[in-house]
Amino acid sequence: MPFAKLLKMSEDALLRDKKEYEISFVLSEESGTAEVEKALRNAGAEMSGVLTASAIRLAYPIKKHENAYFGFMHFSAMPDAILKVKSELAHNPKVLRLLVLTPPVKHPVRSERVSPGTKPVSVVSEVLVKPEGAVSNEALEKKLEEILK
């Protein structure tokens, strides 16, 4: 197998292993968005959308700040890049709080809606999918009742 073809296959495998993430942050200064963006780029993340932060009044002081800037962004990266981003931003004085999470998986579902006197309209909507092994709230409540008896 030619080396170029093998290299292309490994690049494709790397692209498949990238996961979607969302980063939310609270900054002491609006200019901190540039540093969040820099940390994402340094970790090899591909950002989707524009990184902006809006002014908010905090419910309680964080590091003696009563006002801050809140922002979020979606990006894709390798799972090990998340640790790089977190460690780089954890020591940044402009970053008051930081949270990186994976958004819920959405799958498109096609359904038809009919209004009186009109033709059926095909609508595509997204449905959240429960992760494997997830238990419903009703099942949890039932189990808690059994335990408390």
C-alpha positions, 0 to 999 in steps of 0.5 A: 500500500503506498505511503500517501494512501496510508497517510490519507487513511490515518488523516481520515481516522483522525477526523472521525475521532474528533468530537463535538463540544461546547465551551461556556465561560465567564470572563472578567474582561471582554478581551478574554474572548481572544485568549479563549479563542487562542487556547482552542486554536492551540489545542487544534480545535475547529471552531464553528460560529463566532466567539462573543461575550455579553455583559452580565451581572453575577448572582454572587461575586466570583473572585471579587467581580460582581459583573462579568462577561458570559460567552459560549462556542461550539467546536470540534476537537480530539478528546485529549485536546480538552485537557490542554484547553482547560489547563491553559485557561485555568491559569488565566486571570481573565477567565473566572469560570469555565465549562466544557461539555458535549452537547446532547445527540440530536437525530432528525425525525420526519413527521407530517402535520395536517391543518384543516383545509390544507395539504399535509406538510412534511416537517423535519425536527430533531429529537434528543436521544437518551444515551445507552444505559440512561434511566427515565425519571419515572423509573428512578422515582419508583426505585427510590420509593422501593428503597425508602420502604 
